[in-house]
Amino acid sequence: MGSENSKKIINNEFDYSNCLPTIECVTYLIQYIFNVYDNFLKLQTEDEEKNKPLKVEYKEWKYKKSYGEKFEVYIREKTYNNIICKDFVSFQSAVNEGNLKNVLGLTIRLNLDYKRGTGENLDEYENSFYISFEPNNVIFARKSNHIEEDINQIETNIKTILEKFPTINTIFCTK
């Protein structure tokens, strides 16, 4: 067990292959993940504003941009007209246009990468979340390079949401 914000490689993977990813459940999950991303971007902006007037050596960074942040929903349609949504509004639009029916798969990516530290002595924090929905194969994975309570909580919340999806045991997956 490490302490908060200590370096440690976290590589968690969870199998939810017996869940039934309905449009409503997936939409709720994506809305939660986008809200996490949107709040993260706000923290980065606040950090930037707070540090703007300071000399480099006095800057105290909690969420300095590292340009590794990302939110993306990738919908693979059977017609090979794949759709990439970069925010919740575009995803909701895809749902409203019927693009979430009879798909080959759907992938959600969330990267919350940033730098933390004082002055130019910054440590890289990498946090990626990946959820893949394919027939009979639903995977949630998290990779991080630090132990952080806020990031652990995001993982727990995503797991809780996925655990609320309806489930069924099939010949392909019994849990």
C-alpha positions in Angstrom: 0.0 0.0 0.0 1.4 3.4 -1.0 0.4 6.8 0.2 -1.7 9.3 -1.7 0.0 10.6 -4.8 2.8 8.1 -4.6 4.2 6.7 -7.8 2.9 3.3 -8.7 1.8 1.6 -11.9 -1.9 0.8 -11.8 -3.2 -1.5 -14.5 -6.7 -2.6 -13.7 -9.1 -4.5 -16.0 -12.6 -5.5 -15.3 -14.9 -7.8 -17.4 -18.6 -6.9 -17.7 -19.3 -9.2 -20.6 -22.6 -10.4 -19.1 -24.0 -6.8 -19.0 -26.7 -5.6 -21.4 -25.5 -2.2 -22.7 -28.8 -0.5 -23.4 -28.9 3.0 -25.0 -30.1 4.5 -21.7 -27.4 2.8 -19.6 -24.6 3.7 -22.0 -25.8 7.3 -22.3 -25.8 7.7 -18.5 -22.3 6.3 -18.3 -21.0 8.6 -21.1 -22.7 11.6 -19.5 -20.9 10.8 -16.2 -17.5 10.4 -18.0 -17.9 13.6 -20.0 -18.8 15.5 -16.7 -15.5 14.1 -15.2 -13.6 15.3 -18.3 -15.3 18.7 -18.3 -14.6 19.3 -14.6 -11.0 18.2 -15.2 -10.6 20.8 -17.9 -12.0 23.5 -15.5 -9.4 22.5 -12.9 -6.7 22.9 -15.5 -8.0 26.4 -16.5 -8.2 27.5 -12.8 -4.7 26.2 -12.3 -3.4 28.2 -15.3 -5.2 31.4 -14.2 -3.9 31.1 -10.6 -0.3 30.7 -11.8 -0.3 33.2 -14.7 0.9 36.2 -12.7 3.7 34.3 -10.9 7.3 33.9 -11.9 8.2 30.3 -13.0 10.0 29.4 -9.7 6.9 30.3 -7.7 4.3 28.5 -9.7 2.5 25.8 -7.8 0.9 23.3 -10.3 -1.8 20.8 -9.4 -3.3 20.2 -12.8 -0.9 21.7 -15.4 -1.8 20.9 -19.0 0.2 18.1 -20.5 -1.8 17.9 -23.7 -2.6 14.2 -23.0 -6.2 14.9 -22.0 -8.9 13.3 -24.1 -12.6 12.4 -24.2 -13.8 10.3 -27.1 -16.6 8.0 -27.9 -16.0 5.9 -31.0 -19.1 4.2 -32.5 -18.4 1.5 -35.0 -21.4 1.1 -37.3 -22.1 -2.0 -39.4 -22.1 0.3 -42.4 -18.5 1.2 -41.7 -19.6 4.9 -41.3 -17.8 5.2 -37.9 -18.7 8.2 -35.7 -16.3 9.9 -33.3 -17.9 12.1 -30.6 -15.7 14.5 -28.7 -18.3 15.8 -26.2 -21.7 14.7 -24.8 -23.7 16.9 -27.1 -22.4 15.2 -30.2 -22.9 11.8 -28.6 -26.5 12.7 -27.7 -27.0 13.9 -31.3 -25.7 10.5 -32.6 -28.3 8.8 -30.3 -31.1 11.0 -31.5 -30.2 10.3 -35.1 -30.5 6.6 -34.5 -26.7 5.9 -34.8 -26.6 3.8 -31.6 -28.7 1.0 -33.0 -27.2 -2.3 -34.4 -23.6 -1.2 -34.0 -20.5 -3.4 -34.2 -19.1 -1.8 -31.1 -18.6 1.4 -29.0 -15.4 2.5 -27.3 -15.1 5.2 -24.7 -11.6 6.8 -24.0 -10.9 9.2 -21.2 -7.4 10.5 -20.5 -6.7 12.7 -17.6 -3.0 13.5 -18.0 -1.4 16.5 -16.3 1.7 17.7 -14.5 2.1 18.5 -10.9 4.8 20.3 -8.9 6.5 23.6 -8.2 8.3 25.8 -10.7 9.9 23.6 -13.4 10.1 20.5 -11.1 7.0 18.8 -12.5 6.0 15.2 -12.3 3.9 13.6 -15.1 0.6 12.1 -14.0 -1.0 9.8 -16.5 -4.5 8.4 -16.1 -6.4 6.6 -18.9 -9.7 5.0 -18.8 -11.0 2.7 -21.6 -14.4 1.0 -21.9 -15.1 -1.2 -24.8 -18.6 -2.6 -25.7 -18.6 -5.4 -28.2 -21.1 -8.3 -28.4 -20.3 -10.7 -25.5 -17.2 -8.7 -24.6 -17.4 -5.6 -22.4 -14.2 -4.5 -20.8 -13.3 -1.6 -18.5 -9.6 -0.8 -18.0 -7.7 1.9 -16.1 -4.0 2.7 -16.3 -2.3 5.2 -14.0 1.2 5.9 -12.9 0.3 7.3 -9.4 -2.0 6.4 -6.6 -4.6 9.2 -6.3 -7.8 9.2 -4.3 -9.7 11.3 -6.8 -8.7 9.0 -9.7 -9.5 5.9 -7.6 -12.9 7.4 -7.0 -13.5 7.9 -10.7 -12.7 4.2 -11.3 -15.0 3.2 -8.5 -17.8 5.4 -9.8 -17.5 3.9 -13.4 -17.5 0.4 -11.9 -20.6 1.2 -9.9 -22.4 2.5 -13.0 -21.4 -0.6 -15.0 -22.6 -2.8 -12.2 -26.0 -1.2 -12.5 -26.4 -2.3 -16.1 -28.8 -5.2 -16.5 -27.0 -8.5 -16.7 -27.8 -11.9 -18.1 -25.9 -15.2 -18.1 -25.5 -16.7 -21.6 -23.6 -19.6 -23.1 -20.9 -17.0 -23.9 -20.6 -15.5 -20.5 -21.8 -16.7 -17.1 -20.9 -14.8 -13.9 
